[in-house]
Amino acid sequence: MRLLTAAFSVLLSTSAMAGSIPTTPHLYVKGYSEVSVQPDTAIINVAINEKSKSLQQAKSDVDDVVAKALSIAKSFGVKGNHINAEQLNVYKQTRYNRSTNEEEFTGFKVSRNITLKLKDIDKYPELLQAFVDSGINQFNNTQFVVEDKSEIMKELKQNAIEQAKLGAKELADGFGVKVGDLYSVSFAPMNVPIQPYARGKVMAAESMSLQDAYSTGDTKLTAEVYAVYYID
């Protein structure tokens, strides 16, 4: 007990710690929990690029492909408010002619980006193929995210709390003292110049049936809790 009191009395001498941890002997612990899950949503960004010396022709070609793409997305269950078709981008393209030392007009490039959110992630490979067939000719990065994670996070936080409790008991037992009442708790680190005693748990991974050819990889979700207990 004297060793604990001496160590904490030095650390508590700074005013930054006032209100964060008590001035009496205590335990500062961190509980954490993590799980790897498969994403449940794909945020897809594609584009249509057409080139022609006729601006009207290039625009018409882009408009046709965009119309097909939007129809395809809706047929895959993508809601209208989850589709963002950006404005047209028009570029006048030229090429330098070394013989004449002049820039020569080669045509207009017209492009348009589409970003959409696919909730039925198992349909991702089929949607990509349908986009290819429709004439989309640029596929940008797809983000795979976990949107429906409220229940997972609730369980993670509860596990983190249990780990903090176990950590406090583990630490107290090691020093031959008893865990007293809870002084404070937070899901964010406390403003103190010491590291908490940490204890964590890795939960079983949650999987889904996405086709192997388009592996999305796992996303790690974590929860942390920081607690201060008095020492009896």
Contacts in CASP RR format, 6 or more apart in sequence:
PFRMAT RR
TARGET T0000
AUTHOR 0000-0000-0000
METHOD contacts of the structure
MODEL  1
MRLLTAAFSVLLSTSAMAGSIPTTPHLYVKGYSEVSVQPDTAIINVAINE
KSKSLQQAKSDVDDVVAKALSIAKSFGVKGNHINAEQLNVYKQTRYNRST
NEEEFTGFKVSRNITLKLKDIDKYPELLQAFVDSGINQFNNTQFVVEDKS
EIMKELKQNAIEQAKLGAKELADGFGVKVGDLYSVSFAPMNVPIQPYARG
KVMAAESMSLQDAYSTGDTKLTAEVYAVYYID
1 25 0 8 1.000
1 175 0 8 1.000
1 177 0 8 1.000
1 231 0 8 1.000
3 175 0 8 1.000
4 25 0 8 1.000
4 175 0 8 1.000
4 177 0 8 1.000
4 231 0 8 1.000
5 25 0 8 1.000
8 25 0 8 1.000
8 26 0 8 1.000
11 17 0 8 1.000
11 192 0 8 1.000
11 193 0 8 1.000
11 194 0 8 1.000
12 21 0 8 1.000
12 23 0 8 1.000
14 193 0 8 1.000
16 191 0 8 1.000
16 192 0 8 1.000
16 193 0 8 1.000
17 191 0 8 1.000
17 192 0 8 1.000
17 193 0 8 1.000
20 184 0 8 1.000
20 190 0 8 1.000
20 191 0 8 1.000
20 192 0 8 1.000
20 228 0 8 1.000
21 28 0 8 1.000
21 183 0 8 1.000
21 184 0 8 1.000
21 190 0 8 1.000
21 192 0 8 1.000
21 228 0 8 1.000
22 183 0 8 1.000
22 228 0 8 1.000
22 230 0 8 1.000
24 230 0 8 1.000
24 231 0 8 1.000
25 177 0 8 1.000
25 230 0 8 1.000
25 231 0 8 1.000
26 183 0 8 1.000
26 228 0 8 1.000
26 229 0 8 1.000
26 230 0 8 1.000
26 231 0 8 1.000
27 168 0 8 1.000
27 171 0 8 1.000
27 172 0 8 1.000
27 179 0 8 1.000
27 197 0 8 1.000
27 228 0 8 1.000
27 229 0 8 1.000
27 231 0 8 1.000
28 190 0 8 1.000
28 192 0 8 1.000
28 194 0 8 1.000
28 196 0 8 1.000
28 197 0 8 1.000
28 226 0 8 1.000
28 227 0 8 1.000
28 228 0 8 1.000
29 164 0 8 1.000
29 167 0 8 1.000
29 168 0 8 1.000
29 171 0 8 1.000
29 196 0 8 1.000
29 197 0 8 1.000
29 198 0 8 1.000
29 199 0 8 1.000
29 226 0 8 1.000
29 227 0 8 1.000
29 228 0 8 1.000
29 229 0 8 1.000
30 164 0 8 1.000
30 189 0 8 1.000
30 196 0 8 1.000
30 197 0 8 1.000
30 198 0 8 1.000
30 199 0 8 1.000
30 224 0 8 1.000
30 225 0 8 1.000
30 226 0 8 1.000
30 227 0 8 1.000
31 160 0 8 1.000
31 161 0 8 1.000
31 163 0 8 1.000
31 164 0 8 1.000
31 167 0 8 1.000
31 198 0 8 1.000
31 199 0 8 1.000
31 200 0 8 1.000
31 224 0 8 1.000
31 225 0 8 1.000
31 226 0 8 1.000
31 227 0 8 1.000
32 160 0 8 1.000
32 163 0 8 1.000
32 198 0 8 1.000
32 199 0 8 1.000
32 200 0 8 1.000
32 201 0 8 1.000
32 222 0 8 1.000
32 223 0 8 1.000
32 224 0 8 1.000
32 225 0 8 1.000
33 156 0 8 1.000
33 157 0 8 1.000
33 159 0 8 1.000
33 160 0 8 1.000
33 163 0 8 1.000
33 200 0 8 1.000
33 201 0 8 1.000
33 202 0 8 1.000
33 203 0 8 1.000
33 222 0 8 1.000
33 223 0 8 1.000
34 156 0 8 1.000
34 200 0 8 1.000
34 201 0 8 1.000
34 202 0 8 1.000
34 203 0 8 1.000
34 220 0 8 1.000
34 221 0 8 1.000
34 222 0 8 1.000
34 223 0 8 1.000
35 152 0 8 1.000
35 156 0 8 1.000
35 202 0 8 1.000
35 203 0 8 1.000
35 204 0 8 1.000
35 205 0 8 1.000
35 206 0 8 1.000
35 220 0 8 1.000
35 221 0 8 1.000
36 205 0 8 1.000
36 206 0 8 1.000
36 218 0 8 1.000
36 219 0 8 1.000
36 220 0 8 1.000
36 221 0 8 1.000
37 146 0 8 1.000
37 149 0 8 1.000
37 152 0 8 1.000
37 205 0 8 1.000
37 206 0 8 1.000
37 218 0 8 1.000
37 219 0 8 1.000
37 221 0 8 1.000
38 206 0 8 1.000
38 207 0 8 1.000
38 208 0 8 1.000
38 210 0 8 1.000
38 216 0 8 1.000
38 217 0 8 1.000
38 218 0 8 1.000
38 219 0 8 1.000
39 121 0 8 1.000
39 144 0 8 1.000
39 145 0 8 1.000
39 146 0 8 1.000
39 216 0 8 1.000
39 217 0 8 1.000
39 219 0 8 1.000
40 119 0 8 1.000
40 121 0 8 1.000
40 145 0 8 1.000
40 146 0 8 1.000
40 147 0 8 1.000
40 148 0 8 1.000
40 208 0 8 1.000
41 117 0 8 1.000
41 118 0 8 1.000
41 119 0 8 1.000
41 121 0 8 1.000
41 144 0 8 1.000
41 145 0 8 1.000
41 146 0 8 1.000
41 147 0 8 1.000
41 148 0 8 1.000
42 117 0 8 1.000
42 118 0 8 1.000
42 121 0 8 1.000
42 124 0 8 1.000
42 142 0 8 1.000
42 143 0 8 1.000
42 144 0 8 1.000
42 216 0 8 1.000
43 115 0 8 1.000
43 116 0 8 1.000
43 117 0 8 1.000
43 118 0 8 1.000
43 142 0 8 1.000
43 143 0 8 1.000
43 144 0 8 1.000
43 145 0 8 1.000
44 115 0 8 1.000
44 116 0 8 1.000
44 117 0 8 1.000
44 118 0 8 1.000
44 124 0 8 1.000
44 127 0 8 1.000
44 128 0 8 1.000
44 142 0 8 1.000
45 113 0 8 1.000
45 114 0 8 1.000
45 115 0 8 1.000
45 140 0 8 1.000
45 141 0 8 1.000
45 142 0 8 1.000
46 69 0 8 1.000
46 113 0 8 1.000
46 114 0 8 1.000
46 131 0 8 1.000
46 136 0 8 1.000
46 138 0 8 1.000
46 139 0 8 1.000
46 140 0 8 1.000
47 111 0 8 1.000
47 112 0 8 1.000
47 113 0 8 1.000
47 114 0 8 1.000
47 136 0 8 1.000
47 137 0 8 1.000
47 138 0 8 1.000
47 140 0 8 1.000
48 62 0 8 1.000
48 65 0 8 1.000
48 66 0 8 1.000
48 69 0 8 1.000
48 111 0 8 1.000
48 112 0 8 1.000
48 114 0 8 1.000
48 135 0 8 1.000
48 136 0 8 1.000
48 137 0 8 1.000
48 138 0 8 1.000
49 62 0 8 1.000
49 109 0 8 1.000
49 110 0 8 1.000
49 111 0 8 1.000
49 137 0 8 1.000
49 138 0 8 1.000
50 58 0 8 1.000
50 59 0 8 1.000
50 61 0 8 1.000
50 62 0 8 1.000
50 65 0 8 1.000
50 109 0 8 1.000
50 110 0 8 1.000
50 111 0 8 1.000
51 58 0 8 1.000
51 93 0 8 1.000
51 107 0 8 1.000
51 108 0 8 1.000
51 109 0 8 1.000
51 110 0 8 1.000
52 58 0 8 1.000
52 61 0 8 1.000
52 107 0 8 1.000
52 108 0 8 1.000
52 110 0 8 1.000
53 105 0 8 1.000
53 106 0 8 1.000
53 107 0 8 1.000
53 108 0 8 1.000
54 108 0 8 1.000
55 90 0 8 1.000
55 108 0 8 1.000
55 110 0 8 1.000
58 108 0 8 1.000
58 109 0 8 1.000
58 110 0 8 1.000
59 88 0 8 1.000
59 90 0 8 1.000
59 110 0 8 1.000
61 110 0 8 1.000
62 88 0 8 1.000
62 110 0 8 1.000
62 111 0 8 1.000
62 112 0 8 1.000
65 134 0 8 1.000
65 135 0 8 1.000
65 136 0 8 1.000
66 85 0 8 1.000
66 112 0 8 1.000
66 114 0 8 1.000
68 134 0 8 1.000
68 135 0 8 1.000
69 114 0 8 1.000
69 131 0 8 1.000
69 134 0 8 1.000
69 135 0 8 1.000
69 136 0 8 1.000
70 83 0 8 1.000
70 85 0 8 1.000
70 114 0 8 1.000
72 127 0 8 1.000
72 130 0 8 1.000
72 131 0 8 1.000
72 134 0 8 1.000
73 83 0 8 1.000
73 114 0 8 1.000
73 116 0 8 1.000
73 127 0 8 1.000
74 80 0 8 1.000
74 83 0 8 1.000
76 118 0 8 1.000
76 120 0 8 1.000
76 123 0 8 1.000
76 126 0 8 1.000
76 127 0 8 1.000
76 130 0 8 1.000
77 119 0 8 1.000
77 120 0 8 1.000
78 116 0 8 1.000
78 117 0 8 1.000
78 118 0 8 1.000
78 119 0 8 1.000
79 117 0 8 1.000
82 116 0 8 1.000
82 117 0 8 1.000
82 119 0 8 1.000
83 114 0 8 1.000
83 115 0 8 1.000
83 116 0 8 1.000
83 117 0 8 1.000
84 114 0 8 1.000
84 115 0 8 1.000
84 116 0 8 1.000
85 112 0 8 1.000
85 113 0 8 1.000
85 114 0 8 1.000
86 112 0 8 1.000
86 113 0 8 1.000
86 114 0 8 1.000
86 115 0 8 1.000
87 112 0 8 1.000
88 110 0 8 1.000
88 111 0 8 1.000
88 112 0 8 1.000
89 110 0 8 1.000
89 111 0 8 1.000
89 112 0 8 1.000
89 113 0 8 1.000
90 108 0 8 1.000
90 109 0 8 1.000
90 110 0 8 1.000
91 108 0 8 1.000
91 109 0 8 1.000
91 110 0 8 1.000
91 111 0 8 1.000
92 105 0 8 1.000
92 107 0 8 1.000
92 108 0 8 1.000
93 105 0 8 1.000
93 106 0 8 1.000
93 107 0 8 1.000
93 108 0 8 1.000
93 109 0 8 1.000
94 103 0 8 1.000
94 104 0 8 1.000
94 105 0 8 1.000
94 106 0 8 1.000
95 103 0 8 1.000
95 104 0 8 1.000
95 106 0 8 1.000
96 102 0 8 1.000
96 103 0 8 1.000
96 104 0 8 1.000
97 103 0 8 1.000
97 104 0 8 1.000
111 138 0 8 1.000
113 140 0 8 1.000
114 136 0 8 1.000
118 124 0 8 1.000
118 127 0 8 1.000
119 147 0 8 1.000
121 144 0 8 1.000
121 208 0 8 1.000
121 210 0 8 1.000
121 216 0 8 1.000
122 208 0 8 1.000
122 209 0 8 1.000
122 210 0 8 1.000
122 211 0 8 1.000
124 142 0 8 1.000
124 210 0 8 1.000
124 211 0 8 1.000
124 214 0 8 1.000
125 211 0 8 1.000
125 213 0 8 1.000
125 214 0 8 1.000
128 139 0 8 1.000
128 214 0 8 1.000
131 139 0 8 1.000
144 216 0 8 1.000
144 217 0 8 1.000
144 219 0 8 1.000
145 219 0 8 1.000
146 152 0 8 1.000
146 219 0 8 1.000
146 221 0 8 1.000
149 221 0 8 1.000
152 206 0 8 1.000
152 221 0 8 1.000
153 221 0 8 1.000
153 223 0 8 1.000
155 203 0 8 1.000
156 203 0 8 1.000
156 221 0 8 1.000
156 222 0 8 1.000
156 223 0 8 1.000
157 187 0 8 1.000
157 223 0 8 1.000
157 225 0 8 1.000
159 201 0 8 1.000
159 203 0 8 1.000
159 223 0 8 1.000
160 200 0 8 1.000
160 223 0 8 1.000
160 224 0 8 1.000
160 225 0 8 1.000
161 225 0 8 1.000
162 201 0 8 1.000
163 199 0 8 1.000
163 200 0 8 1.000
163 201 0 8 1.000
163 225 0 8 1.000
164 185 0 8 1.000
164 199 0 8 1.000
164 225 0 8 1.000
164 226 0 8 1.000
164 227 0 8 1.000
165 227 0 8 1.000
166 199 0 8 1.000
167 197 0 8 1.000
167 199 0 8 1.000
168 179 0 8 1.000
168 197 0 8 1.000
168 227 0 8 1.000
168 229 0 8 1.000
169 179 0 8 1.000
170 197 0 8 1.000
170 199 0 8 1.000
171 197 0 8 1.000
172 178 0 8 1.000
172 179 0 8 1.000
172 229 0 8 1.000
172 231 0 8 1.000
177 231 0 8 1.000
177 232 0 8 1.000
178 231 0 8 1.000
178 232 0 8 1.000
179 229 0 8 1.000
179 230 0 8 1.000
179 231 0 8 1.000
179 232 0 8 1.000
180 229 0 8 1.000
180 230 0 8 1.000
180 231 0 8 1.000
180 232 0 8 1.000
181 229 0 8 1.000
181 230 0 8 1.000
182 227 0 8 1.000
182 228 0 8 1.000
182 229 0 8 1.000
182 230 0 8 1.000
183 228 0 8 1.000
183 229 0 8 1.000
183 230 0 8 1.000
184 190 0 8 1.000
184 227 0 8 1.000
184 228 0 8 1.000
185 225 0 8 1.000
185 226 0 8 1.000
185 227 0 8 1.000
185 228 0 8 1.000
186 225 0 8 1.000
186 226 0 8 1.000
186 227 0 8 1.000
187 223 0 8 1.000
187 224 0 8 1.000
187 225 0 8 1.000
187 226 0 8 1.000
188 224 0 8 1.000
188 226 0 8 1.000
189 196 0 8 1.000
189 224 0 8 1.000
189 226 0 8 1.000
190 196 0 8 1.000
190 226 0 8 1.000
190 228 0 8 1.000
196 226 0 8 1.000
205 218 0 8 1.000
210 216 0 8 1.000
END
